[in-house]
Amino acid sequence: MIVLSAEFVKSATQPSEYPAPGAREVAFCGRSNVGKSSCLNALAARKSLARVSRTPGRTRLINFFDLRVADDRRTREDEVRFADLPGYGFASGPKSETKQWQQMIEAYLTGREPLAALVVLVDGDLGAQPSDIEMVRWGESLGRKVITVATKLDKLSRSRRKQQIDKIAGRLAVPEVIAFSAKERFGVEDLWRALLVSQPQSS
């Protein structure tokens, strides 16, 4: 996959601030510090499209990014918009802020018309947590296409990676989990293929 362009669009906290509907939209969510920003940067083939922070819960807004991509032969081009959602689970900051982030996520997932798929990132080293299971079930209950990705698998030996993927898939009760590492750059093409075949769900 060739990334022709990638740019930050805007940040938002409520529907009135969202960018106007345009390209197919894909939302990325996961526990705080799961590696969402690193994943986005790897997909965009950019070092700093999304800000990477070592502080859990740093993302306090919904950040939108527009990308234009082409296949390796440049015979087909696609446009897609990424929405980087605030992390769930543990996060720094007062509980009032955590509640506000949850309300932002709920408003977006339930009401955003161009949303084609929800990518749930799971820490491949830690495994699926109860909050990950809850997010997958929630996305499914909303009729959204849910794509599950296990990040940070470079921390595991090659012999343990498939075993962990199977375990995560079982815990989440999903047919497939994409193995991903931003550091070693595997899983990038697999995730792009999943993103580009996603289509908006009918209301």
C-alpha positions in Angstrom: 0.0 0.0 0.0 1.3 3.4 -1.0 0.3 6.4 1.1 -0.1 9.4 -1.3 -1.0 11.9 1.4 -1.8 12.1 5.0 -2.9 15.1 7.0 -4.4 16.2 10.2 -7.9 17.6 9.7 -9.1 18.8 13.1 -9.9 17.9 16.7 -13.4 17.8 18.2 -15.2 17.2 21.4 -18.8 17.1 20.2 -20.8 16.4 17.0 -21.1 20.0 16.1 -17.3 20.2 15.8 -16.9 17.1 13.6 -15.6 17.7 10.1 -18.2 17.5 7.3 -18.9 14.0 6.1 -16.6 13.0 3.3 -14.5 9.9 2.8 -15.2 6.5 4.4 -14.4 6.9 8.1 -12.7 4.4 10.4 -12.4 4.9 14.2 -9.5 3.7 16.3 -10.0 2.9 20.0 -8.3 1.0 22.7 -7.1 1.1 26.3 -4.9 4.0 27.1 -1.3 3.5 26.0 -2.3 0.6 23.8 -0.3 2.1 20.9 -3.1 3.9 18.9 -0.9 6.8 17.8 2.0 4.4 16.8 -0.5 2.3 14.8 -1.9 5.4 13.0 1.6 6.6 12.2 2.6 3.2 10.8 -0.5 3.0 8.6 0.2 6.6 7.4 3.9 5.8 6.8 4.6 9.0 8.8 6.7 9.5 12.0 4.5 12.0 13.6 1.0 12.2 12.0 -0.4 11.3 15.4 1.3 12.4 18.6 2.8 9.5 20.6 2.8 9.9 24.3 4.2 7.8 27.1 1.5 9.2 29.4 -1.6 7.0 29.5 -4.8 8.9 28.7 -3.0 11.8 27.0 -5.5 12.0 24.1 -8.5 14.1 25.3 -10.1 14.9 22.0 -11.3 13.0 18.9 -8.6 13.7 16.3 -9.5 13.4 12.6 -6.9 12.6 9.8 -7.5 12.3 6.0 -5.4 9.9 4.0 -5.3 9.1 0.3 -3.7 5.7 -0.6 -3.1 3.6 -3.7 -2.3 0.0 -4.4 1.3 -1.0 -5.2 0.7 -0.6 -8.9 -1.2 2.7 -8.5 -4.1 1.2 -10.4 -6.6 2.1 -7.7 -6.8 5.0 -5.3 -8.9 5.3 -2.1 -9.6 8.0 0.4 -10.2 7.2 4.1 -10.6 9.3 7.2 -9.2 8.1 10.5 -10.8 9.1 13.8 -8.5 8.7 16.8 -10.7 8.3 19.9 -9.7 8.9 23.5 -8.4 5.8 25.3 -10.5 3.8 27.7 -9.5 1.9 30.8 -7.0 3.6 32.9 -6.1 7.2 32.2 -4.5 10.1 33.9 -6.7 13.0 35.1 -9.7 13.4 37.3 -12.8 11.2 37.0 -14.8 14.1 35.6 -12.5 14.1 32.6 -12.7 10.4 32.2 -16.5 10.6 32.2 -16.3 13.4 29.6 -14.1 11.2 27.3 -16.6 8.3 27.6 -19.4 10.6 26.6 -17.4 11.8 23.6 -16.9 8.2 22.4 -20.5 7.3 22.9 -21.8 10.3 21.0 -19.4 9.6 18.1 -20.0 5.8 17.8 -23.8 6.1 18.1 -24.3 9.1 15.8 -21.5 9.4 13.2 -23.1 8.5 9.9 -20.0 8.0 7.7 -18.4 5.6 10.2 -17.6 2.4 8.3 -15.7 0.4 10.9 -14.4 0.5 14.5 -10.9 -0.8 15.0 -10.4 -2.1 18.6 -6.7 -2.2 19.5 -5.7 -4.7 22.2 -2.3 -4.9 23.9 -0.9 -8.1 22.5 1.5 -8.4 25.4 -1.1 -8.0 28.2 -3.9 -9.8 26.3 -7.6 -8.9 26.1 -9.0 -7.1 29.2 -12.6 -6.8 30.3 -12.8 -3.3 28.9 -11.7 -4.6 25.5 -14.4 -7.3 25.5 -17.0 -4.6 26.5 -15.9 -2.3 23.6 -16.1 -5.1 21.0 -19.5 -6.1 22.2 -20.6 -2.5 22.2 -19.4 -1.9 18.7 -21.2 -5.0 17.5 -24.4 -4.0 19.3 -24.4 -0.7 17.4 -24.2 -2.6 14.1 -20.7 -1.4 13.4 -18.1 -3.5 11.6 -15.5 -4.3 14.3 -11.9 -5.0 13.4 -9.7 -6.3 16.2 -5.9 -5.8 16.3 -3.3 -7.0 18.7 -0.5 -4.4 19.1 3.0 -4.6 20.5 3.5 -8.2 19.5 7.2 -7.4 19.0 7.5 -7.8 22.7 6.7 -11.5 22.4 8.8 -14.2 20.9 7.8 -15.5 17.4 6.7 -18.8 18.9 4.4 -17.1 21.4 2.7 -14.7 19.0 0.2 -17.1 17.3 -0.6 -18.6 20.7 -1.4 -15.1 22.1 -3.4 -14.2 19.0 -5.6 -17.3 19.4 -6.1 -16.6 23.1 -7.2 -13.0 22.4 -9.6 -14.1 19.6 -11.1 -16.6 22.1 -11.5 -14.0 24.8 -13.1 -11.5 22.5 -15.2 -14.1 20.7 -14.2 -12.8 17.3 -13.2 -14.9 14.2 -10.0 -12.9 13.5 -7.4 -10.8 15.2 -4.8 -9.0 13.1 -1.3 -9.4 14.5 0.4 -5.9 14.5 3.6 -4.3 15.5 4.4 -0.6 14.7 8.0 -1.2 15.7 8.7 -4.2 13.4 6.0 -3.0 10.9 4.2 -6.3 10.5 0.5 -6.4 10.1 0.3 -3.0 8.4 -0.7 -4.4 5.0 -3.2 -6.8 6.7 -4.9 -3.9 8.5 -5.0 -1.8 5.4 -6.8 -4.6 3.5 -9.3 -4.9 6.3 -9.9 -1.1 6.4 -10.4 -0.7 2.6 -13.0 -3.4 2.3 -15.1 -2.0 5.2 -18.3 -0.3 4.2 -20.7 1.9 6.2 -23.4 0.1 8.0 -27.0 0.9 7.1 -29.0 2.7 9.8 
